Amino acid sequence: MTTLTNPKKANHFYYKNLLKYIIIVFSILLTGYLVIAMYAQGEILFALLTLFIMGSAIYIFNNKSTYAWRYVFPGISGIGIFIIFPLIATVILGFTNYSSKNQLTFERAQSVLLSRQSFSGEVLNFSLIKNENSLDFYFEDKLNNSIYFVENVDLSSINEPVVLNITDNIPLEGKLNFKELIAYRDSLKNFVGMLPDGREIRLKSLREFAVSKPLYVLQSDGITILNTDTGAKIRPNFDVGFFQQIDEKEQFIPGTNTDAGFTVNIGLSNFTQVFSDNNIRGPFLSIFIWTVLFSCITVFLTTALGTILASLVQWESLKGKALYRVLLILPYAVPSFISILIFRGLFNQEFGEINQLLDMVFGIRPEWFNNPLQAKIMVIIVNTWLGYPYMMILCMGLLKAIPDDLYEASALNGATPWQNFTKITLPLLIKPLTPLMIASFAFNFNNFVLIMLLTRGGPNMTNTTAPAGHTDLLVSYTYRIAFEGGGGENFGLAAAISTIIFLIVGLIAIINMKASKMDLD
């Protein structure tokens, strides 16, 4: 029997497979390029992440046995990229000295030092004469009464020092003025001229060049660097991540760090510093206790107020319930940052409406932003205002789910409204509200926006080396260490504290779930 093959279908199958293999090859080449480029830049974590994600995608989408994974792979990839990877990166960062002064790799820090120049006091005024596609350079050495020049220089293609010649005068035609020189500012930094005696000159300012020499010279051992100005020798100290001077016995001299620091692994130092350094431990424990109290009080007040208001607006005898619902939900509809900024003005000690009212009624003017206790009360008041509408909306829905038969039966037994609330409504609300209360606790534990917009953590604590405030939560305290720390932002320490916060929040959530007899499986 002869089998007939449709030529059109055969061609379609051939081109489909060809396109498939072209896409696979292109994806592999792209993955290889990205991984190599990231690795070359020292971004090892990003290189590994790209290799894993792209490699998994190539395998899953080109293998019939993994067909079902094609539907869940985008979601899993998103979790890996935006949740797991940042978490792993933060934990790893906590084991390093990464800061504003220690951002470079060792190789990059070394190259930065070796690229620095030392300028002598011998300066040369310069003039530029513009040609069609190039420039003529003229340098006037008034100290030695000499004029040097070089013609037809293309600033975009300079790779080595340009040898200068001697001339008698500087032409005036085509000479660029100071305003026109500004356009060549960045390009002039790359120009290096070599005088007839072998000395090099580099740009010192937009008006002059100066004789220069390398400030640091790498020695034969490949590690030691000589300072040509002072004669001091420096070496990399991998314990602290800085180049430091060494003495005659080749021992590091404390306090001689260069500004070109590099990142090194320091083990558990950041974690132990949190509990061993009094300047960190004291504020950390105080802020931790306040964070837990703030979260617990906020959850209690928002839940209690939301439940009470939800019960009131569901009361059948209440007239105008729809209007009350709208008015009570309005704080939830307004963007929180606007409400916080409005409250910041209302609590202003001198001009705020709240203090003016308290002054007229009670004759007092609380220092909301200067007194630690009053500042904490203000933060709780504002956060309760922002949080109760959410709980009220949840309770309104849960109240609808409670059968009316229960209230009818209690009415027959002569129960009061308070007994109905405590014996029927509250017990039936607590169980479904528990996971939401835990989520609210976790949210308020990291309520960064409220603190930064309302108090910025203030009033500040005294006698602390790292910035810390009485209303700081752990998350805002970590932010201030990372970006406001004196003497250089300490990202490594901030990452260590972030890791501790993650473990604390996770542990508290697990304890709360266990206490509420929730099934974690």
LUMMAR-443847 format. One record per residue (C-alpha): x, z, y. Coordinates in steps of 0.25 Angstrom, whole numbers, plus 2048, in hexadecimal, padded with zeros to 3 digits. Each point is the difference from the previous one (the first is absolute). Example, Ala and Ser with C-alpha at 12.3 -4.5 7.8 and 13.67 -1.06 7.14 Angstrom:
REM residues 2
83181F7EE;8067FE80E;
***
This chain:
REM residues 521
800800800;8057FC80E;7FF80A80B;7FE7FA80E;80680780C;7FB7FF80E;80C7FB808;7FA80780D;7FF80D7F9;80E7FF7FB;8057FD80D;7F880C806;8068097F6;80E7FB802;7FF80280F;7FA80D7FF;80B8057F7;80A7FA80A;7FA80780C;80080D7F8;80F7FF7FC;8037FC80F;7F980D805;8078097F6;80E7FA803;7FD80180F;7FB80F7FE;80D8037F8;8097FA80A;7F880780C;80180E7F9;80F7FE7FD;8037FC80F;7F880C805;80680A7F6;80E7FB804;7FD80080F;7FB80E7FF;80B8067F8;80A7F9809;7FA80880C;80180D7F8;7F18017FE;8018037F1;7F28077FF;7F97F4806;8087F67F7;7FC8087F4;7F1800804;8007F1803;8077FD7F3;7F58097F8;7F47FA808;8047F2800;8058007F1;7F38077FC;7F87F6807;8087F47FA;7FE8067F2;7F2803801;7FB7F4807;8077F77F6;7FD8077F3;7F37FE7F8;80180D7F9;80080880E;7F47F8805;7F880D803;80B806808;7FE7F580A;7F3807806;80780E802;80E7FB803;7FD7FF80F;7FA80E801;80B8067F8;80A7F9809;7FA80580C;80080E7FB;80F7FE7FC;8047FA80E;7F8809809;7FF80E7F9;80A8017F4;80C7F9807;7FF80880E;7FF80D7F8;80C7FD7F7;8087FB80D;7FC80D807;8058087F5;80D7F97FE;80280180F;7FF80F7FF;80D8007F8;8087F980B;80580380E;7F97F5806;7FE80280F;8017F980D;80F8027FF;8017FC7F1;7F87F37FF;80C7F77FB;8067FD7F3;80F8057FF;8047F1800;7F87FD80D;80580D807;80E7FC7FD;7FE7F2805;7FA80580D;80C809802;80A7F57FE;7F87F6809;80280A80C;80A7FC80B;80880880A;8027FA80E;80C802808;80080180F;8057F2801;7F37F8805;7FF7F1803;7F57FB809;7F97F37FA;7F97F4804;7F77F67F9;8007F1803;7F47FA7F9;8027F27FA;7F57F77F9;8008087F2;80C809802;80680A809;80E802807;80680E800;80980480C;80780E800;80780680C;80A80A7FD;80380680E;80A80A7FB;8097F67FB;7FC7F5809;7FC7F77F5;7F47F77FD;7FC7FC7F1;7F67F67FC;7FA7F97F4;7F77F3801;7F47FB7F8;7FC80D7F9;7F38007F8;7FC80F7FF;7F77FD7F4;80B7FC7F7;80B80A803;8068067F3;80E804805;80880480C;8027F480A;80E7FE805;80080080F;8097F7809;80780380E;7FB7F880C;80280180F;7F2801806;7F28027FD;7F77F4803;7F3803808;7F77F57FC;7F68047F6;80380F800;7F58087FB;7FB80C809;7FD80E7FB;7F27FD7FD;8037F47F8;80A8087F8;7F58097FB;7FA7F57F7;80E8007F9;80180F7FE;7FE8017F1;8087F47FD;80C804809;80180D7F7;8057F77F4;80B7F9809;80E8057FD;80B7FA808;80F8017FC;80A80180B;80D7F87FF;80780D7FC;7F78027F4;7F780B806;7F17FF7FF;7F580180B;7F28037FE;7F4801809;7FF80E807;7F57FD80A;7F97F4806;80B7FF80B;80D8027F8;8077FF7F2;80B80B7FC;80C8007F7;7FB8067F3;8058057F2;7F98057F4;7FD80F802;8008037F1;8097F97F6;7FE8017F1;80D8057F8;8057FB7F3;7F980A7F7;7F37F9805;7F980E804;80980680B;7FD7FB80E;80A80180B;7FB80280F;80A7F8808;7FD80780D;80380F7FB;8077FD7F3;7F78097F8;7FC7FC7F2;7F28017FB;7FA7FF7F2;7F18007FA;7FB80D7FC;7F67FD7F6;7FB80F800;7FB7FF80E;7FE7F0802;80A7FF80C;80E7FB802;80880C804;80F803805;80A8047F6;80C80A802;80E7FF7FB;7FB8057F2;7F57F5800;7F580B801;7F47FD809;7FF80680D;7F2806803;7F97FB80C;8077F3801;7F57F77FC;7FF7F2805;7F37FA804;8007F67F5;7F98087F5;7FC7FB7F2;7F68057F6;8048087F4;7F98077F5;80180F803;7F88057F4;7F680C802;80680480E;7F47FC808;7F68077F6;80980D800;8017FF80F;7F1802802;80180D7F9;80E805803;8027FC80F;7F980B808;7FD7F680C;7F97F77F6;7FA80A7F6;7F980980B;7F87F5807;7FE7F97F2;7F980C7FA;7F880380D;7FB7F2801;7FD8007F1;7F780C801;7F97FB80D;7FE7F27F9;7F98077F4;7F8809809;7FC7F4809;7FC7F77F5;7F880C7F9;7F980480D;7FD7F2804;7FA7FD7F2;7F780C800;7FB7FE80F;7FD7F27FE;7F98027F3;7F880C805;7FC7F980D;7FD7F37F9;7F88067F5;7F880980A;7FD7F480A;7FC7F77F4;7F680A7FB;7FB80180E;7FE7F1803;7F97FF7F2;7F680B804;7F27FA7FF;7FB80880B;80B7FC80A;7FB7F680A;8097F5805;8098007F4;8057F2801;80580380E;80780C7FC;8077F97F4;8057F580A;80580A80A;8078087F5;8067F47FA;8067FB80D;80D8077FF;8037F97F3;7FD7F3807;80980180B;80F7FD7FD;80780D7FD;80C7FD80A;7F67FF80B;7F980D7FD;80E8077FF;8057FB80D;7F2804807;80280E7FA;80E801805;7FA7FE80E;7F580A7FE;80A80B7FB;8097FE80C;80480D805;7FE7FD80F;7F67F5801;7F98007F3;7F18027FF;80180A7F5;80980A808;7F87FE80D;7F38047F8;80880C7F9;80580480E;7F2800806;7F98077F5;80B80A7FB;80B7FF80A;80B7FB7F6;8097F47FF;8067FF7F2;80D7F97FF;7FC7F67F6;80D7F87FF;80A80C803;7FB80B7F8;8027FE7F1;7F38077FB;7F77FA80A;8077F27FD;7FD8027F1;7F1804804;7FF7F3808;8057F77F5;7F68067F6;7F47FE80A;8047F2803;8027FD7F1;7F38067FC;7F97F880B;8067F37FA;7FE8047F1;7F28067FF;7F87F2801;8067FB7F4;7FC80C7F8;7F2800806;7FE7F27FC;8058037F2;7F780C7FF;7F47F8805;8017F77F4;80280B7F6;7F4808806;7F77F37FD;8048017F1;7FB80F7FE;7F37FF7FA;7F4805808;7FA8077F4;80B80B801;7FB80380E;7F28007FC;8028097F5;80880A809;7F57FF80A;7F68057F5;80980C7FE;80080380F;80E7FD803;8057FF80E;8077F5806;80E807800;7FD8037F1;7FD7F17FE;80D7FD807;80980A7F8;7FA7FF7F2;7FC7F1800;8067F780B;80F806800;8028017F1;7FC7F27FE;8087FB80C;80D8077FD;8037F97F3;7FF7F1805;80780580D;80C8067F9;8087F37FE;7FD7FC80E;80480D805;80E7FF7F9;8017F2806;7FD80680E;80B80B7FD;80A7F57FD;7FD7F880C;80080C809;80D8047FA;8067F3805;7F87FF80D;80B7FA808;7F87F980B;7F880C804;80D808803;8087F5806;7F57FC80A;7FB80E803;80C80A801;80C7F87FB;80380C7F8;80180980C;80280B804;80E7FE7FB;80780B7F8;80D806806;80D8027F9;7FF7F47F7;80A7F57FF;7F67F67FB;7F47FD808;7F48097FC;7F3804806;7F580B7FD;7F57F67FE;8097F67F8;7FB7FC7F2;80B7FD7F5;7FD7F1803;80380180F;80B8097FE;8067F67F6;7FE7F580A;80780880C;80C8037F7;8017F17FC;7FE7FA80E;80280C80A;80B8087FA;80B80480A;80E7FA7FC;7FB7F47F8;7F37FE7F9;8018067F2;7F87F67F7;8068067F3;7FB80E803;7F37FB805;7FF7F87F2;80380D7F9;7F5807807;7F67F57FE;8038017F1;7FE80F800;7F27FD808;7FC7F67F5;80380A7F5;7F980B807;7F37F8803;8007FA7F2;80280F7FA;7F5805809;7F67F47FC;8038037F1;7FD80F802;7F37FD807;7FC7F67F6;80380A7F5;7F980B807;7F47F8802;8007FC7F1;8027F1803;8047F77F5;80D7F9804;8007F77F5;
***
